[in-house]
Amino acid sequence: MPPILRALESRNYRIYFAGQLISLAGTWMQQVAMVWLAYRLTGSALVLGVVGFASQIPILVFSAIGGVITDRFDKRRLLLATQALSMVQALGLAALASQGSATPAHLIALAFGLGLINALDVPTRQAIAVQLVDNKADLPNAIALNSFLMNAARFVGPSLAGFVVALAGEAVCFLLNGLSYLAVLLALLAIRLPAGEARKPPAPPLQALREGLAYAAGQAEIRASLLLVATTSFLAAPYVVLMPLFAREIFGGDARLYGLLLGCSGAGSLLGSAYLASRQDTTGLTRKVALAAPAVGVCVALFALSPALWMAVPVLLALGLTIIVTVAGSNTLIQTRVDNAFRGRVMALFTMAFLGVAPLGSFVVGSLAHAAGVRPTLVLCGLLTVAAGLAYRRRTAD
């Protein structure tokens, strides 16, 4: 394998990667089709917000418990269970949509159910990565390839969803997503993990949760990375929520321009993922993250102040790149430093910091933008992100 793909030399990771390649495209298809169906049924932006909130808030509330479960049980079997439940959820959506009986209440309930599943599934998928590579030195590459895969699916999935919805309706998107989980289930059944290390009997759940929190708080480098990811997710990531306003009201475009702007940040994310995958090890990665983190804030502020599209496009490219280097780079640093006994609980905290905090940030930033205006709000978010990045740089330099 070329160096950028060296993690694929491991049989288990190669099989798992192939299964994810198919399933993630289906996941993005379902997300787009679900939002479109909710809007078609109600025409309400409020319902769209509630559906998105319902799918993400369980990650913030329950991921810590999911991390405790991840550390107590076999990770492959947990993933078999969560992926099977996700498939049932997708097929249930397909059945409701095909019969024309889907209601906003159904969509909100199913979105919340999927969020509950993801509260266990996401930290487990993060924690199992170290078991899938034969050479532990390839772990940073595996994490970067996972990030690359996710961002590539962001391109393919929505495009396929738009075509399928226009041609055959939302139900077909949900059905295809449900069937795509078969690829992951077959991959999980095919991989052969080495016997785990002998572990002492697990502590009671609440004690295990407290121990995990104490461990993360007591490790200065892990604590700094988690705080950086949380602040980036809260302050910088919500720029995506405000993107339609820029596309239509500021730049005078339509849905095609909105897609272009999203595509620019997505292209930057792919470049950032490719850069991380090309690195041979984690030497100097802390310094790169410390440079990228304040750069995220600079890019957010520059995007807010962009006078025209010609400036916004390269800024969004840089913004997508710096966010991925910050978040995925922090993930890599945490994964290479965490004790295996606490891996599931710490990766649950990472999931909460990255995905769980996002809906809170979107709500706060969206409310502030409504009251004070889009440009001033994003400039403020950018400056606060710069401050958070500089604080991380100071902590890690000590």
C-alpha positions in Angstrom: 0.0 0.0 0.0 1.2 3.6 -0.6 2.0 5.4 2.7 -1.3 7.4 2.6 -3.2 4.1 2.7 -0.9 2.0 4.9 -3.7 1.2 7.4 -5.4 -0.8 4.7 -2.6 -3.3 4.9 -4.4 -4.7 8.0 -7.0 -7.2 6.9 -9.5 -6.3 9.6 -9.3 -2.6 8.9 -9.5 -3.2 5.1 -12.7 -5.2 5.5 -14.2 -2.7 8.0 -13.3 0.2 5.7 -15.0 -1.4 2.7 -18.2 -1.9 4.7 -18.2 1.7 5.9 -17.6 3.0 2.4 -21.0 1.6 1.3 -22.9 2.4 4.5 -21.8 6.0 5.0 -23.1 7.0 1.6 -26.4 5.5 2.6 -26.4 7.4 5.9 -26.0 10.7 4.1 -28.7 9.8 1.7 -31.1 9.2 4.6 -30.2 12.4 6.3 -30.9 14.5 3.2 -34.1 12.6 2.4 -35.4 12.9 6.0 -34.9 16.6 6.0 -36.6 16.9 2.6 -39.5 14.7 3.7 -40.0 16.8 6.8 -40.0 20.0 4.8 -42.4 18.5 2.2 -44.8 17.5 4.8 -44.9 20.7 6.9 -43.0 23.5 5.1 -41.9 24.5 8.5 -38.3 25.5 9.4 -39.2 24.8 13.1 -40.0 21.1 12.3 -36.6 20.9 10.5 -34.9 22.2 13.5 -36.7 19.9 15.9 -35.9 16.8 13.7 -32.2 17.8 13.7 -32.2 18.5 17.4 -33.9 15.2 18.2 -31.2 13.3 16.3 -28.3 15.0 18.0 -29.3 15.7 21.6 -29.2 12.1 22.7 -25.5 12.1 21.8 -24.8 14.9 24.3 -26.9 13.4 27.0 -26.2 9.6 26.7 -22.8 9.2 25.1 -21.0 9.1 28.5 -23.2 6.1 29.4 -22.4 4.7 25.9 -18.7 5.0 26.7 -19.1 3.0 29.9 -20.9 0.2 28.0 -18.1 0.3 25.3 -15.4 -0.3 27.9 -17.4 -3.2 29.5 -18.4 -5.3 26.5 -17.0 -6.7 23.3 -16.9 -3.8 20.8 -17.5 -5.9 17.7 -20.7 -7.4 19.2 -21.8 -3.9 20.3 -21.4 -2.6 16.7 -23.3 -5.6 15.4 -26.2 -4.6 17.6 -26.1 -0.9 16.9 -25.8 -1.3 13.2 -28.7 -3.9 13.1 -30.9 -1.4 15.1 -29.9 1.4 12.7 -31.0 -0.8 9.8 -34.3 -1.5 11.5 -34.8 2.3 11.9 -34.1 3.0 8.3 -36.4 0.2 7.1 -39.1 1.5 9.4 -38.8 4.9 7.8 -38.9 3.3 4.4 -42.2 1.5 5.3 -43.8 4.6 6.6 -42.8 6.8 3.6 -43.8 4.2 1.0 -47.3 3.9 2.5 -47.6 7.7 2.7 -48.3 7.5 6.4 -45.2 9.3 7.7 -46.0 12.2 10.0 -43.7 14.8 11.6 -44.2 13.0 14.9 -42.9 9.8 13.3 -39.8 11.6 11.9 -39.0 13.2 15.3 -39.4 9.9 17.2 -37.3 8.0 14.7 -34.7 10.7 14.6 -34.5 10.6 18.4 -34.3 6.8 18.3 -31.3 6.9 15.9 -29.7 9.5 18.2 -29.9 7.0 21.1 -28.4 4.3 18.9 -25.6 6.7 17.9 -24.8 7.6 21.5 -23.5 4.0 21.8 -22.4 3.4 18.2 -20.2 6.4 17.6 -17.9 6.0 20.7 -17.7 2.2 20.0 -16.7 2.8 16.4 -14.0 5.3 17.6 -12.7 2.9 20.2 -12.5 -0.2 18.0 -10.1 1.4 15.6 -7.0 0.5 17.6 -8.1 -3.2 17.4 -8.4 -3.2 13.6 -4.8 -2.3 12.7 -2.1 -4.9 13.1 0.6 -2.2 13.5 -0.3 0.3 16.2 1.8 2.9 14.4 -0.8 2.8 11.7 -3.6 4.0 14.1 -3.2 7.7 13.1 -3.5 6.8 9.5 -6.6 4.7 10.2 -8.3 7.6 12.0 -7.4 10.0 9.1 -8.8 7.5 6.6 -12.0 7.3 8.6 -12.2 11.1 8.4 -11.5 11.1 4.7 -14.2 8.4 4.2 -16.8 10.5 6.1 -16.1 13.6 4.1 -16.1 11.7 0.8 -19.5 10.3 1.8 -20.7 13.9 2.3 -20.2 14.5 -1.4 -21.6 11.3 -2.8 -24.5 10.7 -0.4 -26.4 14.0 -0.8 -25.9 14.0 -4.6 -27.4 10.5 -4.8 -30.2 11.4 -2.5 -31.2 14.4 -4.6 -31.3 12.2 -7.7 -33.2 9.3 -6.0 -35.7 11.5 -4.3 -36.5 13.3 -7.6 -36.7 10.0 -9.5 -38.4 7.6 -7.0 -39.2 9.4 -3.7 -37.8 9.5 -0.2 -38.8 5.9 0.6 -36.3 4.5 -1.8 -33.5 6.5 -0.1 -34.5 5.1 3.3 -34.6 1.6 1.8 -31.2 1.9 0.2 -29.8 3.1 3.5 -31.3 0.2 5.3 -29.8 -2.3 2.8 -26.4 -0.5 3.0 -26.1 -1.6 6.6 -25.7 -5.2 5.4 -22.3 -4.2 4.1 -21.2 -3.2 7.7 -22.8 -6.2 9.3 -21.1 -8.6 6.9 -17.8 -6.8 7.4 -18.1 -7.0 11.2 -18.9 -10.7 10.9 -15.8 -11.2 8.7 -13.2 -9.5 10.9 -11.2 -11.5 13.4 -10.0 -9.5 16.4 -7.2 -10.7 18.7 -8.1 -11.8 22.2 -8.3 -8.9 24.5 -6.1 -8.3 27.4 -7.2 -9.8 30.7 -9.1 -7.1 32.6 -10.2 -6.8 36.2 -13.9 -7.1 36.9 -15.7 -3.9 35.8 -16.7 -1.3 38.3 -20.4 -0.5 38.8 -21.6 1.8 36.0 -21.8 5.0 37.9 -18.3 4.4 39.5 -17.0 3.6 36.0 -18.4 6.8 34.7 -16.8 8.9 37.5 -13.5 7.1 36.9 -13.6 7.9 33.2 -14.3 11.6 33.9 -11.6 11.7 36.5 -9.1 10.1 34.1 -9.9 12.5 31.2 -9.7 15.5 33.6 -6.4 14.3 35.1 -4.6 13.9 31.7 -3.6 17.4 30.7 -3.1 16.7 27.0 -6.4 14.8 26.7 -8.3 17.5 28.6 -6.9 20.2 26.4 -7.8 18.4 23.2 -11.4 17.7 24.5 -11.8 21.4 25.4 -10.5 22.5 22.0 -12.9 20.2 20.1 -15.9 21.4 22.3 -15.2 25.1 21.7 -14.6 24.6 18.0 -17.9 22.6 17.7 -19.8 25.2 19.7 -18.4 28.4 18.1 -17.1 27.6 14.6 -19.1 24.6 13.3 -22.5 26.5 13.4 -21.4 28.5 10.4 -23.0 25.8 8.3 -26.4 26.5 9.8 -26.1 30.1 8.6 -24.9 29.2 5.1 -28.3 29.4 3.4 -28.6 33.1 4.6 -25.2 33.9 3.0 -26.1 32.1 -0.2 -29.5 33.8 -0.7 -29.5 37.1 1.2 -25.9 38.2 1.1 -24.6 36.7 -2.2 -28.0 36.8 -4.0 -27.9 33.1 -5.1 -30.1 30.1 -4.9 -29.9 26.5 -4.0 -27.1 25.9 -6.5 -24.9 28.5 -4.8 -25.7 27.0 -1.4 -24.5 23.7 -2.8 -21.4 25.3 -4.1 -20.6 26.9 -0.7 -21.1 23.6 1.1 -19.0 21.9 -1.6 -16.1 24.3 -1.0 -15.9 23.6 2.7 -16.3 19.9 2.0 -13.4 20.0 -0.5 -11.3 21.6 2.2 -12.3 18.9 4.6 -11.1 16.2 2.1 -7.8 18.0 1.7 -7.4 18.2 5.5 -8.2 14.5 5.8 -5.7 13.6 3.1 -3.0 15.6 4.8 -3.5 13.8 8.1 -3.5 10.4 6.3 -0.2 11.3 4.5 1.6 11.9 7.8 3.9 9.1 8.9 3.3 9.5 12.7 2.1 11.9 15.3 5.4 13.8 15.6 4.7 17.5 15.5 0.9 16.9 15.2 0.2 18.9 18.4 1.9 21.9 16.9 -0.1 21.5 13.7 -3.3 21.4 15.6 -2.2 24.4 17.7 -1.7 26.3 14.4 -4.9 25.1 12.8 -7.2 25.9 15.8 -6.8 29.7 15.8 -6.8 29.6 12.0 -10.3 28.2 12.1 -11.4 31.4 13.9 -9.6 33.6 11.4 -11.4 31.8 8.6 -14.8 32.1 10.2 -14.3 35.9 10.7 -13.0 36.3 7.1 -16.0 34.4 5.7 -18.4 36.6 7.7 -16.7 39.7 6.3 -16.4 38.4 2.7 -17.6 41.2 0.4 -18.2 38.9 -2.6 -18.2 35.3 -3.7 -14.7 35.3 -5.0 -13.3 35.8 -1.5 -15.8 33.5 0.2 -14.9 30.4 -1.9 -11.2 30.1 -0.9 -11.9 31.1 2.7 -14.4 28.2 2.9 -11.9 25.9 1.4 -9.4 26.9 4.1 -12.1 26.7 6.8 -13.0 23.1 5.9 -9.3 22.2 6.0 -8.4 23.8 9.3 -11.5 22.4 11.1 -10.6 18.8 10.0 -7.0 19.2 11.1 -8.2 20.6 14.4 -10.9 18.0 15.2 -9.5 14.9 13.5 -6.0 15.8 14.6 -7.2 16.1 18.2 -8.9 12.7 17.8 -5.6 11.2 16.7 -3.8 12.7 19.6 -6.3 11.4 22.1 -6.4 7.9 20.6 -2.6 7.6 20.8 -2.5 8.8 24.4 -5.4 7.2 26.1 -5.1 4.0 28.2 -7.0 1.1 26.6 -9.0 0.6 29.9 -10.5 4.0 29.5 -10.7 4.2 25.7 -14.4 3.8 25.3 -15.3 6.4 28.0 -12.8 9.0 26.7 -14.0 8.5 23.1 -17.5 9.0 24.4 -16.4 12.4 25.8 -14.8 13.2 22.4 -18.1 12.3 20.7 -20.0 14.6 23.1 -17.5 17.4 22.5 -17.7 17.1 18.8 -21.3 16.0 17.9 -23.2 16.5 21.2 -22.2 20.2 21.6 -23.0 21.0 18.0 -26.8 21.4 18.4 -26.3 23.7 21.4 -23.9 25.9 19.4 -26.3 26.0 16.4 -29.1 27.1 18.7 -27.1 29.8 20.5 -25.4 31.1 17.3 -28.6 31.0 15.3 -30.5 33.0 18.0 -27.7 35.5 18.3 -27.6 35.9 14.5 -31.4 36.5 14.5 -31.0 39.3 17.1 -27.7 40.9 16.1 -27.2 40.0 12.4 -25.3 37.2 10.7 -22.0 39.0 10.0 -21.5 40.4 13.5 -22.4 37.1 15.1 -19.9 35.1 13.0 -17.1 37.7 13.5 -17.6 37.3 17.2 -17.6 33.5 16.9 -14.4 33.7 14.9 -12.6 35.9 17.5 -13.7 33.6 20.4 -12.4 30.6 18.4 -9.1 32.3 17.8 -8.9 32.9 21.6 -9.7 29.2 22.3 -7.0 28.1 19.8 -4.4 30.4 21.3 -5.3 29.1 24.8 -4.8 25.5 23.5 -1.5 26.5 22.0 -0.4 28.0 25.4 -1.5 24.9 27.3 0.3 22.5 25.0 3.5 24.6 25.0 3.9 24.3 28.7 
